[in-house]
């Protein structure tokens, strides 16, 4: 036997040295095996988190596709409801009926905003920066979460001070704000199934500052410096990917801003977001409002849903114009051969021939209507709708109000 701790004057014998070398080799192999096992476990856990994130991403993609179809199917009947309400409100009705019609209109608008918020958060859109009011983006996020927050007994307090717009991509900033609100929501729910979520907004030197405050358990000091590390999460596998805050930090950094977290003196956590004020160039004054058409217009409505077409025709009639309905692109092309129209409204999403294919046919025929076309869509955030808007083509989002209808008529009739 070899006792490594013994102290004797005699040197080790050759057999003892060989035994010591063999023992050291085995210890080295064992240590290396332990290191490899630890590394394997770490990589396996990372693989599980990545797999969970991929599943989550696939679900979001599926939800995005579903949301796009749902937007069209829901916004079309909402267009009919809101249009009929506006037509009724134009007539001789009592104050009580008018008040009830106002409630229907407001609730229809609320339903439309829910659909649009679902589209904003479920779909991936190409980044596009523009002047962005953070108060509006916070409101959209809270509107999306309002039901869940109320269900979990969480009261929301908004403390907004006047602040200038920032130059940002609205979808990305909403993603950041949603991550911060969700973290606060989950912290309070897991701690005591209720709470107060406070969101503050104010201007500071050179930027706009957003604070998301909760009264949950706070962030343990050992986690505070790591919560923005990729894949770092204290939640069970499948409940958190560990990517929400790191992705948010990356988005904010790309915008030239900062995001950080700290514990509140009275308990709870505080997340801070600061984005710089400004843009790529000088602020451009808003263009003057275009005048309404000075003469009655003859309008062609290309819409595959009869009720939507009828309510739009009646709204145009209330503005002093006349409208004819074509229930599809091919029927509309037949109409324009023998008739003269000033403006054409066309739904982007239709069977057989969609709105874009119809417009391209107008261009191919060198029809003047190609320059006086208004696209209608239940999903104004689709790639097609965004491209049309960027190209300057008038776009009418369903459901719409009479002032919005008047605005697109101004734009269409002012085109050359």
C-alpha positions as CSV (number, residue, x, y, z in Angstrom):
1,X,0.0,0.0,0.0
2,X,1.1,3.6,-0.7
3,X,0.3,6.3,1.7
4,X,0.6,9.6,0.0
5,X,0.6,11.6,3.2
6,X,3.4,9.7,4.9
7,X,6.7,11.4,5.8
8,X,9.8,9.1,5.9
9,X,13.5,9.9,5.1
10,X,13.8,7.1,2.6
11,X,13.0,8.0,-1.1
12,X,10.2,6.3,-3.0
13,X,11.1,2.9,-4.4
14,X,10.7,2.2,-8.1
15,X,7.5,0.2,-7.4
16,X,6.1,3.1,-5.4
17,X,6.8,5.6,-8.1
18,X,5.2,3.3,-10.7
19,X,2.2,3.0,-8.4
20,X,2.0,6.7,-7.9
21,X,2.2,7.4,-11.6
22,X,-0.6,4.8,-12.3
23,X,-2.7,6.4,-9.5
24,X,-2.2,9.9,-10.9
25,X,-3.2,8.6,-14.4
26,X,-6.4,7.2,-13.0
27,X,-7.1,10.4,-11.0
28,X,-6.5,12.5,-14.2
29,X,-8.8,10.2,-16.2
30,X,-11.5,10.5,-13.5
31,X,-11.2,14.3,-13.4
32,X,-11.4,14.5,-17.2
33,X,-14.5,12.2,-17.2
34,X,-16.1,14.4,-14.6
35,X,-15.4,17.5,-16.6
36,X,-16.7,15.9,-19.8
37,X,-19.8,14.7,-17.9
38,X,-20.4,18.2,-16.5
39,X,-20.0,19.8,-20.0
40,X,-22.3,17.2,-21.5
41,X,-25.0,18.0,-18.9
42,X,-24.6,21.7,-19.6
43,X,-24.8,21.2,-23.4
44,X,-27.8,18.9,-22.9
45,X,-29.6,21.5,-20.8
46,X,-28.8,24.2,-23.4
47,X,-30.1,21.9,-26.1
48,X,-33.3,21.4,-24.2
49,X,-33.8,25.1,-23.8
50,X,-33.0,25.7,-27.5
51,X,-35.5,23.0,-28.4
52,X,-38.2,24.5,-26.2
53,X,-37.5,27.9,-27.9
54,X,-37.7,26.4,-31.4
55,X,-41.1,24.9,-30.5
56,X,-42.2,28.2,-29.1
57,X,-41.0,30.0,-32.3
58,X,-42.9,27.4,-34.5
59,X,-46.0,28.0,-32.4
60,X,-45.7,31.7,-32.8
61,X,-45.3,31.3,-36.6
62,X,-48.4,29.1,-36.7
63,X,-50.3,31.7,-34.6
64,X,-49.1,34.4,-37.0
65,X,-50.5,32.6,-40.0
66,X,-53.8,31.9,-38.1
67,X,-54.0,35.5,-36.9
68,X,-53.7,36.8,-40.5
69,X,-56.7,34.8,-41.6
70,X,-58.6,35.6,-38.4
71,X,-58.0,39.3,-39.0
72,X,-59.7,39.2,-42.4
73,X,-62.6,37.0,-41.1
74,X,-63.3,39.2,-38.0
75,X,-62.6,42.6,-39.5
76,X,-65.0,42.2,-42.4
77,X,-68.1,41.7,-40.1
78,X,-66.8,44.4,-37.9
79,X,-66.7,46.7,-40.9
80,X,-70.4,45.9,-41.5
81,X,-71.3,46.5,-37.9
82,X,-69.4,49.8,-37.5
83,X,-70.6,51.0,-40.9
84,X,-74.3,50.4,-40.1
85,X,-73.9,52.0,-36.8
86,X,-72.5,55.2,-38.4
87,X,-75.3,55.2,-40.9
88,X,-78.0,54.9,-38.2
89,X,-76.3,57.7,-36.2
90,X,-76.6,60.0,-39.2
91,X,-80.4,59.7,-39.1
92,X,-83.0,61.2,-36.8
93,X,-82.6,59.1,-33.6
94,X,-83.2,59.9,-30.0
95,X,-80.4,60.7,-27.6
96,X,-80.8,57.4,-25.9
97,X,-80.5,55.5,-29.1
98,X,-77.5,57.6,-30.2
99,X,-75.8,56.8,-26.9
100,X,-76.4,53.1,-27.4
101,X,-75.0,53.4,-31.0
102,X,-71.9,55.1,-29.6
103,X,-71.4,52.1,-27.3
104,X,-71.7,49.7,-30.2
105,X,-69.2,51.8,-32.2
106,X,-66.7,52.0,-29.4
107,X,-66.9,48.2,-28.7
108,X,-66.5,47.5,-32.4
109,X,-63.4,49.6,-32.4
110,X,-62.1,47.8,-29.3
111,X,-62.5,44.5,-31.0
112,X,-60.7,45.8,-34.0
113,X,-57.8,47.0,-31.8
114,X,-57.5,43.6,-30.2
115,X,-57.2,41.9,-33.6
116,X,-54.6,44.4,-34.7
117,X,-52.6,43.9,-31.5
118,X,-52.7,40.1,-32.0
119,X,-51.3,40.7,-35.5
120,X,-48.6,43.0,-34.2
121,X,-47.3,40.5,-31.7
122,X,-47.9,37.2,-33.5
123,X,-46.3,38.1,-36.9
124,X,-42.7,39.0,-37.8
125,X,-42.4,42.2,-39.8
126,X,-39.3,43.8,-41.5
127,X,-37.8,46.4,-39.2
128,X,-38.8,50.0,-40.2
129,X,-38.0,52.9,-38.0
130,X,-40.2,56.0,-37.9
131,X,-41.3,58.6,-35.3
132,X,-42.8,56.6,-32.5
133,X,-44.7,57.7,-29.4
134,X,-43.8,55.4,-26.5
135,X,-47.1,56.2,-24.7
136,X,-49.0,54.6,-27.7
137,X,-46.8,51.5,-27.7
138,X,-47.2,51.0,-23.9
139,X,-51.0,51.4,-24.3
140,X,-51.1,48.8,-27.0
141,X,-49.1,46.3,-24.9
142,X,-51.3,46.9,-21.9
143,X,-54.5,46.5,-24.0
144,X,-53.2,43.1,-25.1
145,X,-52.5,42.0,-21.6
146,X,-55.5,43.7,-19.9
147,X,-57.6,40.5,-19.6
148,X,-54.9,38.4,-18.1
149,X,-53.8,41.1,-15.7
150,X,-57.4,41.5,-14.5
151,X,-57.9,37.8,-14.2
152,X,-54.8,37.5,-11.9
153,X,-55.8,40.4,-9.7
154,X,-53.1,42.8,-11.0
155,X,-54.0,46.5,-11.0
156,X,-52.4,48.7,-13.6
157,X,-51.3,52.2,-12.8
158,X,-50.2,54.5,-15.7
159,X,-48.2,57.6,-15.0
160,X,-47.4,59.3,-18.3
161,X,-45.8,62.7,-18.6
162,X,-45.5,64.5,-22.0
163,X,-42.6,63.1,-24.0
164,X,-41.4,63.6,-27.6
165,X,-41.4,60.7,-30.2
166,X,-38.3,58.5,-30.5
167,X,-37.0,57.1,-33.8
168,X,-37.8,53.4,-33.5
169,X,-39.4,50.4,-35.0
170,X,-42.8,50.1,-33.4
171,X,-43.0,46.3,-33.6
172,X,-39.6,45.8,-32.0
173,X,-40.3,48.3,-29.2
174,X,-43.6,46.7,-28.5
175,X,-41.8,43.3,-28.2
176,X,-39.4,44.8,-25.6
177,X,-42.3,46.4,-23.6
178,X,-44.3,43.2,-23.7
179,X,-41.3,41.2,-22.3
180,X,-40.9,43.7,-19.5
181,X,-44.6,43.7,-18.6
182,X,-44.8,39.9,-18.8
183,X,-41.8,39.5,-16.4
184,X,-43.5,41.8,-13.9
185,X,-46.8,40.0,-14.3
186,X,-45.3,36.5,-13.8
187,X,-43.3,37.7,-10.8
188,X,-46.3,39.1,-9.0
189,X,-48.5,36.1,-9.9
190,X,-46.0,33.6,-8.6
191,X,-45.4,35.6,-5.4
192,X,-48.9,36.4,-4.2
193,X,-51.5,36.0,-7.0
194,X,-52.1,39.8,-7.1
195,X,-50.2,43.0,-7.3
196,X,-49.8,46.5,-8.7
197,X,-48.1,47.1,-12.0
198,X,-46.9,50.7,-12.5
199,X,-45.7,52.0,-15.8
200,X,-44.2,55.4,-15.9
201,X,-43.1,57.5,-18.8
202,X,-41.2,60.8,-18.7
203,X,-38.6,62.8,-20.6
204,X,-35.0,63.1,-19.5
205,X,-31.9,64.7,-21.0
206,X,-31.7,63.5,-24.6
207,X,-34.1,60.6,-24.2
208,X,-37.4,59.2,-23.1
209,X,-37.5,57.0,-20.0
210,X,-39.9,54.1,-19.3
211,X,-40.2,52.4,-15.9
212,X,-42.0,49.1,-15.4
213,X,-42.4,48.6,-11.7
214,X,-43.9,45.6,-9.8
215,X,-44.5,44.8,-6.1
216,X,-43.4,41.2,-6.5
217,X,-40.5,39.4,-4.6
218,X,-37.8,41.4,-6.4
219,X,-34.7,39.9,-8.1
220,X,-32.2,37.8,-6.0
221,X,-28.8,39.5,-6.0
222,X,-27.2,36.4,-7.5
223,X,-29.5,36.6,-10.5
224,X,-29.6,40.4,-11.0
225,X,-26.3,40.6,-13.0
226,X,-27.2,37.6,-15.2
227,X,-30.8,38.1,-16.1
228,X,-29.8,39.6,-19.5
229,X,-27.5,36.6,-20.3
230,X,-28.8,34.4,-23.2
231,X,-30.6,31.2,-22.0
232,X,-30.3,32.3,-18.4
233,X,-33.6,31.6,-16.7
234,X,-34.9,30.6,-13.2
235,X,-38.1,29.1,-14.7
236,X,-38.6,25.4,-15.4
237,X,-37.8,24.0,-18.8
238,X,-40.7,24.9,-21.2
239,X,-41.9,27.9,-19.1
240,X,-39.1,30.2,-20.0
241,X,-36.5,30.2,-22.8
242,X,-34.1,32.7,-21.2
243,X,-34.2,34.7,-24.4
244,X,-36.8,37.4,-23.7
245,X,-34.6,39.8,-21.9
246,X,-31.4,39.2,-23.9
247,X,-33.4,39.8,-27.2
248,X,-34.9,42.9,-25.6
249,X,-31.5,44.2,-24.7
250,X,-30.2,43.6,-28.2
251,X,-33.2,45.5,-29.7
252,X,-32.7,48.5,-27.3
253,X,-28.9,48.6,-28.0
254,X,-29.6,48.7,-31.8
255,X,-31.8,51.7,-31.1
256,X,-29.0,53.4,-29.2
257,X,-30.8,53.0,-25.9
258,X,-30.3,51.3,-22.6
259,X,-32.3,48.7,-20.5
260,X,-31.5,47.6,-17.0
261,X,-33.1,46.2,-13.9
262,X,-32.8,46.9,-10.2
263,X,-34.7,46.1,-7.0
264,X,-37.0,48.7,-5.5
265,X,-36.2,49.9,-2.0
266,X,-39.8,49.1,-0.8
267,X,-39.8,45.6,-2.5
268,X,-40.4,44.5,-6.0
269,X,-38.4,44.9,-9.2
270,X,-37.9,47.9,-11.5
271,X,-37.0,47.6,-15.2
272,X,-35.8,50.8,-16.9
273,X,-35.9,51.5,-20.6
274,X,-34.3,54.7,-22.1
275,X,-34.4,55.5,-25.8
276,X,-32.9,58.6,-27.4
277,X,-35.0,61.3,-28.9
278,X,-34.4,62.2,-32.6
279,X,-34.3,60.7,-36.0
280,X,-32.2,60.5,-39.2
281,X,-32.9,64.1,-40.2
282,X,-34.8,67.3,-39.4
283,X,-38.4,67.0,-38.4
284,X,-40.7,67.5,-41.4
285,X,-43.9,69.5,-41.0
286,X,-47.1,67.5,-41.5
287,X,-48.5,68.2,-44.9
288,X,-51.7,70.3,-45.1
289,X,-54.9,68.4,-45.2
290,X,-56.1,67.8,-48.7
291,X,-59.5,69.2,-49.7
292,X,-62.5,67.0,-50.1
293,X,-63.6,66.3,-53.7
294,X,-65.6,69.3,-54.9
295,X,-68.0,67.2,-57.1
296,X,-69.8,63.9,-56.7
297,X,-67.7,60.9,-57.6
298,X,-68.6,57.8,-59.4
299,X,-67.0,54.9,-57.4
300,X,-66.5,51.3,-58.2
301,X,-66.4,48.9,-55.2
302,X,-64.5,45.6,-55.8
303,X,-65.4,43.5,-52.7
304,X,-66.3,39.8,-52.5
305,X,-68.4,40.2,-49.4
306,X,-71.8,41.7,-50.3
307,X,-72.6,43.2,-46.9
308,X,-69.2,45.0,-46.6
309,X,-69.7,46.4,-50.2
310,X,-73.3,47.5,-49.4
311,X,-72.4,49.4,-46.2
312,X,-69.4,51.1,-48.0
313,X,-71.7,52.1,-50.9
314,X,-74.2,53.6,-48.4
315,X,-71.4,55.5,-46.5
316,X,-70.2,56.9,-49.9
317,X,-73.8,57.9,-50.7
318,X,-73.9,59.8,-47.4
319,X,-70.9,61.8,-48.6
320,X,-72.7,62.7,-51.8
321,X,-71.1,60.1,-54.1
322,X,-72.5,57.1,-56.1
323,X,-71.1,53.6,-56.0
324,X,-71.5,50.4,-58.0
325,X,-70.5,47.0,-56.6
326,X,-68.5,44.3,-58.4
327,X,-68.3,41.0,-56.4
328,X,-64.8,40.2,-57.6
329,X,-61.9,41.3,-59.8
330,X,-63.0,39.8,-63.1
331,X,-66.5,41.2,-62.8
332,X,-64.9,44.6,-62.1
333,X,-62.7,44.4,-65.2
334,X,-65.8,43.8,-67.3
335,X,-67.5,46.9,-65.7
336,X,-64.7,49.3,-66.5
337,X,-64.8,48.5,-70.2
338,X,-68.2,50.2,-70.6
339,X,-68.3,52.6,-67.7
340,X,-66.3,55.6,-66.5
341,X,-65.3,55.7,-62.8
342,X,-63.4,58.3,-60.8
343,X,-62.2,56.1,-58.0
344,X,-62.0,52.3,-57.4
345,X,-62.0,50.6,-54.0
346,X,-60.6,47.1,-54.1
347,X,-60.2,44.5,-51.3
348,X,-56.6,43.1,-51.3
349,X,-57.8,39.6,-50.2
350,X,-60.3,38.0,-52.6
351,X,-60.7,34.6,-54.2
352,X,-59.8,34.0,-57.9
353,X,-58.4,37.4,-58.5
354,X,-57.1,39.4,-55.5
355,X,-56.8,43.1,-55.3
356,X,-53.2,43.4,-56.3
357,X,-53.8,41.2,-59.4
358,X,-56.7,43.4,-60.3
359,X,-54.6,46.6,-60.0
360,X,-51.8,45.1,-62.1
361,X,-54.4,44.4,-64.8
362,X,-55.4,48.1,-64.7
363,X,-51.8,49.1,-65.1
364,X,-51.4,46.7,-68.0
365,X,-54.4,48.3,-69.7
366,X,-53.0,51.7,-69.0
367,X,-56.3,52.6,-67.2
368,X,-56.4,56.0,-65.4
369,X,-58.1,54.1,-62.5
370,X,-54.7,52.6,-61.7
371,X,-53.7,56.0,-60.3
372,X,-57.0,56.3,-58.4
373,X,-57.1,53.0,-56.7
374,X,-57.7,52.5,-52.9
375,X,-56.8,49.2,-51.4
376,X,-58.9,47.8,-48.6
377,X,-57.6,45.3,-46.1
378,X,-58.4,43.6,-42.8
379,X,-54.7,43.3,-42.0
380,X,-52.9,46.7,-42.6
381,X,-49.7,45.2,-41.1
382,X,-49.3,42.6,-43.8
383,X,-46.2,42.8,-46.0
384,X,-48.4,43.6,-49.0
385,X,-50.3,46.4,-47.3
386,X,-47.0,47.9,-45.9
387,X,-45.5,47.8,-49.3
388,X,-48.5,49.6,-50.8
389,X,-48.5,52.2,-48.0
390,X,-44.7,52.8,-48.5
391,X,-45.3,53.3,-52.3
392,X,-47.9,56.0,-51.5
393,X,-51.0,54.0,-52.5
394,X,-54.1,54.9,-50.4
395,X,-54.9,52.2,-48.0
396,X,-58.2,51.8,-46.0
397,X,-58.0,49.5,-43.0
398,X,-61.1,47.6,-42.0
399,X,-63.1,48.5,-40.0
400,X,-63.1,52.2,-40.8
401,X,-64.9,55.4,-39.8
402,X,-66.4,58.1,-42.1
403,X,-63.5,60.5,-41.4
404,X,-61.0,57.7,-42.4
405,X,-63.1,57.1,-45.6
406,X,-63.0,60.8,-46.4
407,X,-59.2,60.9,-45.9
408,X,-58.5,58.1,-48.4
409,X,-60.9,59.8,-50.9
410,X,-58.8,63.0,-50.6
411,X,-55.6,61.0,-51.2
412,X,-57.0,59.1,-54.2
413,X,-58.6,62.0,-56.0
414,X,-55.5,64.2,-55.5
415,X,-53.3,61.7,-57.4
416,X,-52.2,62.8,-60.9
